[in-house]
Amino acid sequence: MCASPASGALRAAVVGATGYTGAELVRLLHGHPRLALEGLYAHSSAGQAIGEALPSLTGHAGVVRAFEGDVDADLVFCALPHGASAPIVAALRDAGRVVLDLSADFRLTDATVYREWYGDHGAPGHFGSAVYGLPELHREAIRGADLIAVPGCYPTASILALAPLIAAGAIDLSRPLVVDAKSGVSGAGRKVRESTHFPETSEGLRAYSVAGRHRHTPEIEQELTRLAGQAVRVVFSPHLVPMTRGILSTVYLEPSQDPAGFTELARRFYDGSPSVRVLEAGSHPDTLWVRGSNAALVSYTHDRRTGVVVAQCVIDNLVKGASGQAIQCANLRFGLPEAAGIDHPAAWP
């Protein structure tokens, strides 16, 4: 797992390697043809064998280490919680490392908005220096970025469903867009919480942080506003569903042009993306169809009775919604094939 890299390989490290997104990074990097995993760092598991800290890696050699301010690697994936990530990312950037941060600490571009939703920033000197790591929107900027802020899972699914239509001016933006999203429990992280305890999630379905209270709301609005060239507002309602992986984002919108062309419009917009697949009009994508993969499935259905269009997108929250997308960005940054190491199909069933 942590042997010397093959000739020509780039050395990668993961800080925060034993959470769910960190573990997924390790799994995906293990099969990457050009990124060699050189180091795993996690404070709580420092000194443990990889297989002890991550049971899925039983039989692989290597030890989890404590992060001490820098790592010897060409690129570093930082998979730490919001708030905890910023000072470590700052230290890595000050040391000249290319960093792909999976927290929300560098995704927002307005410091006032960040403070409103997250409080004081842990590395104000680096705030605003990141490129938003959604390749389908910012592919060229990512190629030259040394700090990439990998998007959250809810924003990824919601933005991918809407981006082609907003870029084409095909949506009436005079009213807020309604985003109804559902996530598997792994999106809450590995830390034990009462609200994600199995007996309290296994047979229930509930919304949370609705009516403008979820922290991903400004992230969605930021990227859609950039695309639209005018303010975009969303009513974002996330739900916790009793499954381990997956995001389904369902968006209700008023079209400003004939919706019969939305599917082809989206196919043109995502042409060349190794991850986004646009289904036939009227299809209903299933989270099971993307589990364990970096795929995003998008569809559009026109309600002829009301005129509303229902846009849908499904992703695996730990892959395209986090770790797989981070690797997709790393591939772009270092001139590798964009799908390298993440082009495998979903696990089925």
N, C-alpha and C positions, 0 to 999 in steps of 0.2 A: 504493500500500500504506500509506503513512504520510502521506497528504494530510490536510487539515483535515477534521474530522468533519462529517457532515451535521447539519442542525439537529435538536436533540433527541437526538443520539447520545451515548452514553457513551464516554469515552476510556479505552482499555485499553492496557496495556503488558505485555510478556513479558520476564522476567528469566531467563536460561538458554535463550535462544530457539533455539539451534542444536543441541541434543540432539534425540533422537527425540520426546519428549513436547513439547518446545518447538516443534519444527517442525510437529507435529500441531496445536498450539494456533494457530499462525500460519495454517495451511491452513483450519481451521474458522472462525477469526475473520474471515478474508478474505471469507467469504460471509455473515457475520452481519448481520441487518437493523438492529440497534440498538447493536452494539458496534463502535467504530471503532478499529482498531489504530494507535496513535500512536507506539509506540516498541518497538524490539527491542534487548535488552541481552545481551551475552555477552562475558566476559573474553577468551577465546581467539580470538574472531573480530572483536574491536573494530576498526572502521575498514574492514571489508570491505563490499562491496555485498551486498545481501540474496541475490541470485542466485549470488554466489560462495560465500557461507557455506551457503546452502541451495539446491542446484541445482534443486530442484523449483519454485523461485520465480524462475527465470531469466526476465528480461523485466519483472519488477516493480521499481519504483523504491524506493529507501531504502537506508540504511546501518545496520549493526549498531554499537551504541555500547557504551562501557564504563559499567558501573554505578558511580555516584559517591555513593551514599548516599540518593538519593531520585529519584523520577521525577514528571513532571507528568502525572498521569492520575487518573481516577476509581477505577480498580481495577487491581490488578497481579496477574498470574499469575506465580508463582515456580516454575520448573521446574528446580531445581538438585538435585544429589545430596544424600542424607542427610548431615547434619553440616554441609555447606556452606550449607545453606539457612537455618538458624536465625538467625545474626547478621544476615543481610540482611532476613529477614522482620521481625526486631525493629526494625531501622532504619526500615523502611517503616511499621510500625505506629506507631512513635514519631512519625513524620511525619504520622500521621493517615490513611494510605492503607488502603483495604479490600484485603485480601490473600487470595488463594487459593493455598495452598501445596501442591505436588504431591509433596513429600518426606514421609518418615515422621517428621519432627522434631516435629510437633505432634499426631499422631494418637492417641498413647497418653495416658491420663489419670492414670496412676500413675507418679510420678517414679522410684520404686524399680524398677518394671518396666522403664521406659525405660533406666535406668542398666545394668540387667542385660543388656539386649539390644544397646544402642547406645553405652554409655559416658556420659560427662558431657555434659550438654545445653549447646548453644551459646548459649542465651538463656533462662536459668532464670527470669528475671523475667516472661517471657511463657508459660512452660510451664503447660498446663492452661487457657489462655484461648480455645482454639479449639473450634469446633463440628465434629464429625466429618461430613465432606461426602458422606454417602450419602443422597441426597434421599428415597429410598423409606423410610428410617427416620427421618430428622431434618428433614423438609421445613419445618416451622414454625420450628424453631430456626435453620435456615439463613437464613430471611428476615430475621432480625435480627442476624446475625453479621458482625463486621468482620474476623475471622480464621477462615478455613475450611480445615480439614485434609482435603484430597481423598484418599480411600482408595487403597490399592494395588490392583493388578489381581487378584492371588490372593484377597485378602479380599473384594473386590467380588463376584466370581463365587461364592465359597463362601458368603458371607453371604446373597446373594440366593436361592440354592438352598434355604437352611434357614430364613430369617426367618419366612415365613408359618406354618410348622409349629411352630417354637419359640414364636412369639407365641400360638398357639392351644393350647399345652400338649400337642401331638400326638406328641411324641417322648419316648422313654425316655432320660433324661439321666443315669441311674445309671452308665453306662459311657461312655468317650470316643467321640465321633463320628469316623469314619474318613473323611478328606478326601483323595482322590487327585486331584491337579491337574496339568495339562500346559500348558506355555506355549511360544509362539514365541520365537525368539531375540532379537527386538527388545526383549523385556522386560529384557534385560541391559544395555541402553543402547548408545550409539553408540561408546563408547570401545573400542578394539581390545583383546581379551583372547585368550589361547591357547584357553581353554575354549569360546569362542564363534566361533573361527576357522572359516571355511567347511569346510575339509577335515576338521575334527574334529566337525562337527555335521550335515553334509548327509545322511549315511546312517546315523546312529546315534540311539539313544533311551536316555536315562539319567536316573535319579533323582539328586537332590542335596539336601543339607541336610535329610535325613530324621531321624526319631526325635527331634522336638522341637528341631531346630537352626535352622530357618528363621525369620528375623526377623518374618515376617508372622503367625506362630503367635499371639503375644499379642494382635495386632490383631483377629484373627478371634475369639478367645476373649472379648476385651473386649466386642465388640458383641453377640455371642450371649448372654453373661452378662447384659448390660443388658436384653435382650429377655426372657430367661427368668426373671429375678429370682432366679436361683441360679447357682452356678458351673457353667460349661460347659467341658469339656475336649475338645480335638481331637487326633487323630493325623494330622498334616499331612505329606503326601508329595508334594513338587513334582517335576516331570519337565521336562526340556528336550527339545523335539521339533523336527525339522528343517523348520520353517516360519518365516516372518517374523513374522506376526501371529496372535494368537488365544490364548484361554484356554479350556480345558475343565475344569470342576471337577465331579468325580463323588463324591458323598457316600453312604456306606452307614449306614443308621440303623434302629433298632428302633422301630416305631410303638407309641404307647400308646393309639391309637384306630383305628377302621376306616380304612385307607388309601384306600378307594374314594372318599372325599370330598376327598382332598388336592388334586387339580387345581382343583376349584371353590373350595376354601379359599384357595388361592394366587391365583386370579383375583380374588376379593374383596379380598384383602390388597393387590394391586397395581392395583386399579381406580383409574384416573386417572393412572397413571404413563405418560408418553409413551415410555418406554424398555423396560420389562419386558413381555414377552409370554409367557404360559403356554401351552405346547403341549398337545395331547391326551395323556392318560395313555398311557404306553408308547412315546412318541416319543423319538427320539435326536437332539438338536440338533447341528449341525455348525458348527465355527468359520467355515467358508466362508460361512455364511448371515448372518454379522454383520460381515464384514470391511469396515473403513472406516466403520462406522456406530456409533451410540450405543445400539444395541439390546442387550438381554440376553434370551436365550431360555432358559426354564426348563421342565423336565419331571419327572414322577414315574412310576416303574415299580415295581410290587409283585411281588416274588419270592414266589409263593404256596407254593413248596416249603419255603423257609426262614423266611418271614415278614418278611424284610428288605425295606426300601424303598430304591431307588436314586434319589437326587435328582441332577439334572444342570443345569448352567448353562453357557452359552457367551457370551463377550463378546470384543470386540476389545480387547486389553490397552492399546493406545494411545488408544482412544477412550473407551468406557464405563469402562475400567480406568484412565483417567488424564485426558487432555485434554478429551474430550467431557463427562465427568462434571464437570470443573471449570467448563466453560461452563454446564452445566445448573445448577450451584450459583450461578453468577453471575447467571443469568436469575432465579432465585428471589430472590436477595439484592436485586436492583434492580427487582423487580416486573414483569419481562418475562414473556412466555409461556415456560413451562418448556422447551419444545422449540425455541425460537428458535435458528436457526443450526445445529441438530444433528438435524433431523428427516428428513434424506435417507436413502434406503434403502442397503443394503450394495452394495458393488461386486461384480458377478457377471459372469463366473465368477471 
